[in-house]
């Protein structure tokens, strides 16, 4: 099974060597928990975002997109509850001065058997003491009590000291959707139920080691808020659980690598909450969340902004604050899951091993690689490359043996390789090699664009 072969180390190495993802600020020694997407990675991630947008905005009746500002009025975060309680329970090691999340210490120690989400801070402290959980850095057991740290990054606006005004980098994109509820409803004349979606950066001052792009301090979220009437919320919650699952399976995920996990402890405003977990190389972990947030968000913004957030039913004239079903997934976390799921080390008939990334063709960075068998076929090959690249992201490679060139494309997941040979000059046909089966067929150059378009549809 693929997940047995793939380790985080192998993924990190492949990503670095193939231009998928590099460590952030690398020439300065890096900066913990930040990563830069390279030429292949940026394409794959953009394709993931496009696929999500297509499914949850373009093909979703009554859903609309927004792109809200990252910096928002600080009152937004008072209303959402983030200034008061977006905290992590941290403990410092008195010996080596490193800082750790108490819940992670317990989770790692118990290998997932104990769920710290259901524990109070006092219970976590006692568990760590009773089980003598040591500092993962220095191995000593000498902890401070748990202290709560807010995870929002603070900054300030204004040029002079006196003018300073504390603001935050948003820790989630969701609030940009809630504060635009009235604007979107008014300008689209949407009737409840309807949805607002957004893709954008979020920032959290996470201190836990990141596990590559699983947990970073800067990441992108893809969030969809579905506004509905109380009473219809449970059915829509179930509906979104299924939609979120189907999206992953349609992207090529093996359903055996996915599972639903209900939250053991619900936030005080939530009626239901569940994650879809994926079998990452680090084990089963949250990939996305689906939450029934009741009318909490809009009611809080009504209270803090003084604006009436009620919806007026155009038929019955009934006024009410809608309930919200939230579906939230990290683009980078999904990228990691896509990379893990796609990775395979395949033993070939001749005994050699090839690393191949089985991306869904719509997600692959390049749809086609154009490979002339010999350099003197370059002119015809470039003509074909030009034709294809006006429609799709393509790459051109004439360096090295054809076998080596195929391997390079397999490692970045290019679904089709087009080879140009001397017959191409004679009869205007090319060979297309399929990444997964390695089978080759011969096709007329005139049929190429339609052939590729059909293969990459999502
Ligand atoms: N608006 C709800 C919300 O933000 P969340 O469970 O905190 O909920 C939603 O985050 C998703 O965002 C997660 O399921 C995960 O995919 C992603 N995510 C959260 N924190 C992240 C981090 N530090 N790095 C990368 N992705 C993260």
Boltz pocket constraint, residues with backbone or C-beta under 6 A from the ligand:
constraints:
  - pocket:
      binder: B
      contacts: [[A, 171], [A, 172], [A, 173], [A, 174], [A, 204], [A, 206], [A, 213], [A, 214], [A, 215], [A, 216], [A, 217], [A, 218], [A, 219], [A, 220], [A, 221], [A, 223], [A, 286], [A, 287], [A, 288], [A, 289], [A, 326], [A, 328], [A, 329], [A, 330], [A, 331], [A, 332], [A, 333], [A, 334]]
      max_distance: 6.0
